[in-house]
């Protein structure tokens, strides 16, 4: 019991202590926050390791640890420490660091509490508290983030209210508040609606459609360390954890419920990646991809078979790794160039080689390129869909096509990103700044050393290495120690992927290509100017990768859909706001202050009451 409570109590006390430290002692605040996050990480390791030596599931009062929750706790502590380390340099330009680090530490503690809570009330308290810390972290950016933070608070808060109603229905069915005591047949109407209301809370937290619209705005306006920590990693872990807990332990789902999950997952994959494809802002592009990848997790769990659910959980973990890496790398780019607009970037591969490497690895991982971790989890989800097809129907075929097509569009989107930021020619503004700066006059080699500080590139590099390790050694590390124990069942693969052998062959092929390149005779190769439709390239002309897929927005039906999306027609927040303001405007029109109007409404009300009583 002490082992479980200690990280939570430490986070509460440490957060309050940070608030009491005078703001002028900035270094003290940062150092204390880093030490606290390290302590919480060690505490999460302790829960994971000791959980492995306990008889699982282990219950201590209102707290509960099993093989699913213990590896989520480990991930929470890990990402919390990395983001805190990263923030020490990235947040240097922000004034109110006391509140920022307090919210970060409290978020770690509340997330751990949410995962190990067995009591529904305790789960809801920690879940709701995370909405408060998210709101506070977004507002660190100042007034420009006010609209986004309000939108986030309303979507998260509204979905949490529905989740409370769903758990209330569960209490009516089971007369219990302990999740470990529940096993509910979904065929009962009240149970079905309870499940539906609770997964709305899980979808909003994870960012599945149609409750996703807060994530791109947060990605664009909030500090990028906040986005890397919450929408990109912790919120995905918590949302998908709750969905998996409901599907595996609380409810006995039927084929119709699984079909709902599969449809939501497929729509989320395609719709979000299509929006990401045409974005010109780096952070907003990553925000839409954070939404799209949730679709794979929901789709995997929706298959209802062990290989698909394991793939969904594995993809949840992989996504937290590579998407956190992508946001941290994007933060490095923004920190160095002071912009996140792809049109204003380019040619940074020599200037920021470590950030280029981390972005390239994470981009390959999210796109499902072997041998990185994203490929393996998607491959498992595909197998889950094929296994689902043995029970008949055509839905699995549609979902499989959507998943593969979404992966291809993801790769296309990140080809644009890599080209626009690292491989393309620099923008005119950045070239002018670079050439005119005294610091750049010492030669081209100086530009190669202009990487961000180690506090910023080290967390991203660790995550990029994990993308490689979890892909090559997927069977021996993540599946063996995290995913398979969480299912309490063995996995049966339709086919096998020899990840280590495949990686060796890939490396051999790359090595042969490099050798051929260096041994070849290139003196006879003709070098010609770039072809741009017959025009001559001028010095002030720049070919930008940001225009790669702009024509997609002009294709027939897609043009109509994109215009509707830009107008907010698919934004549940905007539509809800329109309905509320419309109803309010109607009543405002009725309550116009004219006495005869009020008398008429009073008379009509009395007539209606009499008719009701006389029925």
N, C-alpha and C positions, 0 to 999 in steps of 0.2 A: 504493500500500500504506500509506504514512504517513497519507494522508488518511483511510483507513478505520480505522486503529488508534488514531489520536489521540483521538477522543472516548471510546473505551473505556478507554484508559490514564488519561486525565484524570479520568474518573469514579471509577476505583478509587483513585487517589492522593488526589483531593479528598475522597472519603468517609472515608479513613483520617485525613486531616488534620483533618476536622471532629470526629472522635472524640477527637483529642488536644487540641482547644481546651477550656480549662476552662469548665464549664457556666455559671459566673457571667458570662462574656462572651457573653451571649445575643445582643445586637445584632451582634456580630462573626460569630457562627455564622450568623445569618439573612442578613446581607449577603453573606458569602462563599458561602453556598449559592445565593443569587439570582444572583450573578455567575457561578458555575459553571454553573448551569442555562442562563443566557443564552449562555455560551460553547459549551455542548453544542448549544443550538439553532442557533447560527451554524454549528457544525460539521455539523449535519444539513442545513442549507441548502446548505453547500458540497458535501456528498455528492450532494444532489439536483441542484444546478446543474451541477457538473462531470460528474456521471453523464450528464446530457443531452448533454455535448460529447464523451463517450467513445463508443467502439464498444461497444454493449451486446449481450449481457451482458459485463461486465468482470470478469475473474477475477484475483485476486492471492493465490496460494497457497491457503489454506483459506478465504479470503473471496471473496464473490461478490456483485456488484451488477447487477441488471437493472432494467427499467422498473417491475416490480412492487415490488421491495424498496426502491427509492430513495424512492418517495413515502411508504411506510410509515415509513422512517427520518425523513423530514421531519415527519410527524405526531407521532412519538414525541418529538422535540425540542421541537415546538411545545407539546404538552400538558404536558410536563415543566416548561417555563418558566412557563406560566400557573398551574399548580398550586403551584409554589414561590412565586410572587408572592402568590397567594391565601393560602397558609399563613402568611405573615409576620404577618398579623393574626388569622386564624382560630385558629391554634395558640398564641395568646398565653396561654391559660389552662393549657396543658400544660407540665409541668416538663421532661421528658426530650426536648428538641428536638434534642439532638446525635444521638441514635439515629434520630430521625425523619428529619432531613435527610440523614443518611448513607444510610439505606435508599432515600430518594427519588432521590438522585444515583446510587447503585448500580443502582437499577431502570432508570433511563434508559440507562445504559451497557450493562447486560446485555440490555435489550430491543433496542438497536441491534445488539449482537453476535449475538443470536438471528436477527435478520432478514437479516443479511449473511453468515451462516455457510453455507459450502458443504459443509464437512465435518460428517458426522453426529455425531461425538463432540463437536465444538465446539458444535454446536447443542444437544445434550442437556445439556451442562454449563451453558450459559447459561440454558436452559429450566428446569433444576432449581434453579439459583441464584435465579431469579425466584420460585420457590415459597418459598424461604427469606426473601427480602425481604418478600414478601406476608405471611408469618407474623409477621415482626417489626413490620410496619406496623400490622397489626390489633391486636397486643398493646400498642401505644402507649396504647390506651384503658384499660389496667389489668386488674385481675382479672375485671371484668364481661365482658371479651371473650375470656377464656381458653377457654370452651367453643366459641365460634365459630371461634377461631383453630385449635384442635385439629381441628375438623371440616373446616375448609378445608384444612389440611395433609394430612389423611388422604385426602380426595377428590382433591386435586391430586397428592399424592405417589403414590397408588395408580394413578391414570391415567397418570402419567409412567412408572411401572414397566411398564405395559402398552405404552406407546409405545416404550420401550427394547426390549422383546421384539419389537415389530413391525419396528423398524429392524434388529434382529438377523436376522430372517427375510429382510429385503431384502438384507442382506449375503450371506446364503447363496445368494440368487438371482443377484445381480449381481457378487459378489466385489469390490465397490467401496464406498467410504465417502463419495464425492462425489455430491451430489444432482444436479449438472449432467451426470453421466455415466449417470444412470438413466432408463430408459424401459421400464416393466414392463407386460406385458399382464395385466390383472386376471382373465382367465379361468382362469389357473392357480390351483389351490386355495390354495397357500402364499402367493401374491401377494394373493389376496382377504383372507385372514386377517391378513396384514401390514398391508394398508390399513385394515382394520377396527380393529385394535389402535392404529394411529397416530392415526386420527381420533377415537378415544376421548380421547386426550390433547388434541387440538384442541378437542373438544366441552367437556371439563372446563374448559379455560382460557377459552373463549369464554362458557360458561354454557348450552350447549344441553342439553335434557332427554335422559336422566334424571340428568345430572351437574351440575345447576344449583343444588342446594339450599343450597350454601354462600353464594350471592350475596345472597339476602334477609337472611340473618343478618349478613353483613358490612356490608350497607347500614345495618342498624339499630344495630349496636354499634360499628363502627370509626369513627374520625374521618371526617367527610364528605369531607374533601379526599382521603383515601385511597381512598374509594369512587369519587369522581369521576375519580381518576387510574388506578386499576387495573381493577376490574370494569366500570366504565362506559366506559373508553376503551382503555387499553393492552392489557388482556387480550382484548378483542374484536378489536383490530387483529392481535394475535399469533395468536390461535386461528384466525380466519378466513383470515389470511395463510397459515398452514400448510396449512389445508384447500385453499385455492386453489392453492398450490404443488403439492400432491399431485395435484389434479385436472387441472391444466394441464400440468405438466412431468414428474412422476415416474411416474404411472400412466396407462394407457390404460383408461378406465372403460367398462363396458358398461351396457346399459339397466337391468339389475337393481340395480347399484350406484347409479346416478343415482336410481332409484326409492326406495332406502333413504334417501338424503339428502332427497328431497322429502317423504317421510312424516315423518321426524324434524323437518324444518323446520315442517311444518303443525301437528303436535302441539304443538311448542314454542310456536308463535304463540298457539294457542287456549287451551291449558291455563294458560300463564303469565298471559295477559291476564285470564282469568277469576278467577285468584287476586288479581291487582292490583285488580280492580274492587271488591272488598269490603274492602280494607284501610283501616284508620283511622290508621295511622302513615305519615306522609309519606315517610320514608326507605324503609320496607319496600315501599310502593306503587311507588316508583321502582325499587327492586331487582327486583321482579317484571317491571316493564316492560323492564328491562335484559335479562332473560331472554327475554321475548317477542320483542323485536326481533331477537335472534339467529336466530330462526326464518326471518325474511325473507332474511337473508344465506345461510343454508344452503339455503333453498328456491331462491334465485336460482342458486347454483352447481349445485344439483341438476338444473336444467333442461338443462344440458349444451350450451346454445347461446350464441353470443357475447352477444346482448342480455340474456339472463338472468344470465349470469356477470358481465357488466359492471354490471348492476343490483345484484347481490349485493355486489360490491366497492364500488360507489358508496354503497350503503346502510351498509356497514361504516364508511366514512369519515363519512357523514352522522350515523350513530348516535353515533360518538365525539364529534362536535361538539355535537349537541343534548342528548345524555344527560349529558355533562360539564357543559354549561350548566345543565341542570335540577338536578343535584346541587349545583353551586356556589350556585345560587339558593336551593335548600333549605337549604344551610348558612348563607346570609345570614339566612333566616327564623329558623332555630334559634338563631343567634348573637344575634339581636335579641330574640327572645321566650323563649328558654331552653326551648323545647319543640318537638317534631316531631309531636305528636298533633293531628290535624285538628280534633278536637272542641274543642281549646283555642285555636284560631286563628280569624281572621276580621277583615275590615275593614282589611287592611294595604295596600290599593292607594294610599291617600293618604299613609300613613306611609312606605312604601317604594316610590316610583314606579318607580325604575330596576329594582329586583328584580321588580316586577310586570310591567314590559315584557319583561325577559329571560325570565321564566317563561312569559308568554303566547306569545312568539315560539317558544320551544323546544317548548311544548305543541302548538302548531299544526304544527310541523315533524314531531314524532314521530307525530302523528295523521294525517299525510298530507294536510294542508290546503294547497291551492295558494295562493300561488306558492312556498312554502318548500321547502327542499331534500329533506325527507322525502317529499314528494309525488312528486318527479321520480324518485327511486330506486325507490319502490314501483311507479310507473307502468312503469318499465323491467322490473321483475320480472314484472308482470302480462303484459307483452308476451312475455317469455321463456316464460311458461307457455302462452300462446296458440300461440306458435311450436312448443312441445313437443307441443301437441295435433295438429299436422299429421302426426305419426308414428303417431297412433292411440291407442286406450285411453281410459279415463275418469279415470285418476288425476289428470291435469292439471286437470280440471274441479273435482274435490274440493279440490285444493290451491288453486285460484284462489278458490273460495268461502271457504275457510278464511282466506286472506290478506285478502280484502276484508272479511269479517266481523270478523276480528281488528282491522283498522284502524278499523272502526266502534266496536268496544268500547273501543279505545284512546282515541278521541275522547270517548266517554261518561265514561271514567275521569278524563280530564283536565278535563272540564267540572266534575266533582265537586271536583277538586283546586283549580281556579281559584276556584270559588265559596267553598269552605270556607276558603281562606287569605286571599283578597284582596277578594272581593265580599260575603261574608256579614257578618252583624253580629258584632262581637267577642264572645268568650266572657265570661261573668260575671267570671271571675277576672282577665282582662286589663283589662276595663273598670274594675274596682275599683282595680287597680294604677295604671292611667293617671290616673284621676280623683283618686286620693289622693296622687300624686307631686307634689312641689313643682316639678319640672321641667316638668310639664304645665300648670301654672297660668298660663302666659304666653299662652295662647290656642290656638285650633285650628290656626292656621298653623304653629305650632312643630312640630306632629305631622307636617306634610308634609316637614320637613327632617330627620327622624329616620332617614335612610338609613345603611347601614353605610359604613365607610371605603372610599376609592377602591381600596385594594389588593384588596378583596373584590368590589366591583361591577364594576370594570374588566374582569377576566377573563371574567366572565359576559356582559358587554356585547359584548366582542369576539366571543365565540362566537355570541351572538344575531345579530350583524350578518353573520357568516359563514353562518348559516342562511338569511338573506335573499339574500345574494349568490350562494351556491351553488345556490339555487333559481331565481333570475331569470336568472343567467348560467351555467346548468348546461352548456350546449353549449360555451361559450367558455372556461371556466376549469377546473372539475374534470374534465369528460369529456375535454377536449382535452389537458390537461397531465398528468393523473394516471391516469385509468381506461383510455382507449383505448390509450395506449402500453403499458400493463401487459398487454394482451391480444395485442398484435402483430397485430391484425386490425381491419378496419373494422367499423362497426356499421350494421345495416340496421334502421331503425325501421318497425314496422307502420303507425304513424300518427305525426304530428308534433304537438308541443306548443309553440306559439309563446309561450314563457314571458314574453318582454318585452312583447309585445302584450297578453297576458292580464293581466299585472300592471298595465299602463296602464289597461285597461278596469276592472279591480277598483278601482283608485284613483279613477277617474272616477266609478264608481258610489258609492263611499264619500263622495266630495266632494259629489255631488248629494244624497245622503241628509243630510249635515250642513247643506247650504244649506237644504233643505226644513225641517229641524228648526228652524233659527234664524229662518226667514222665516214659519213657520206661526203661526197664532193659537191659543195654548194656553189662553187665558183661559176658554174654555168647557169645557175638559176637566175631568171630574169625577174627583177623587182619592178613592179609597175605601181602607178598611183591607184588609189581606191576609186572604184567606179560608183558614181552617184547619179546615174541616169544620163550620162553624157556631158554633165557639167564639169567645169574645172574647179578643183578645190582651191579655195582662197585661204589666206592665213587666218582670217577671223571666222572661218567655218568650223563647226564642231558637230560630229556625228554622235548623237546621244542615244543610249539604249533605252531610255524611258519611253520612246515612241514605238517600241517593238509591237505592242498589241493594241494600239489605239484604234485600229480599224475594227477590232472586235466590237467596239461600242457602236459601230455604224451598220451592223449586219441585221437587217430585217427585224425579227422579233426581239433580238437581243438589244437593239437600239431602244425599243419601247420599254423593255424591262429595266435597262440601266437608267433611263430617264425617270421611271417610277421609283426606282431605288434611291436616286439622288433627291427626289422630292419627299422622301420619308414615308412612302406608302407601305413599305414592309417593316417600318420601325414601330414596334408595339408601343413604345413610349410616346411617340408623336401622335399615333392614332388614338391612344388613350387620353392624351392631353386634349386633342380636338374634341373628343366625345364629352369629356368633363366640362371643358369651357363652353361647348355648345349647349349642354344642359343648364349650366350656370347662366349663360346668356339668355336662354329661354325664360328662366325664372326671374332674371333681372328685368326682362321686358315686361313680365306679368306684374312684378312688384314695382310699379312706376310711381307710387306715391299719390295716386288719384283715389280719393275715398270711395266713389261709386264703384270703381273696379274691385276694391277689397270687399264691398258689400255683395257684389255679384258672386264672387268666389265663395264667400261665406254661405250665401243662399244655396249655391250649387252643392257645397259640401254637406249642408243639412239635408238636401234632397237625396243625395247619395246615401247618407247614413240611414235615413228613413226607409229607403228602398231595400237596403241591406237587412234592416231589422224586421221588415215585413215579409222577407222571403220564407 
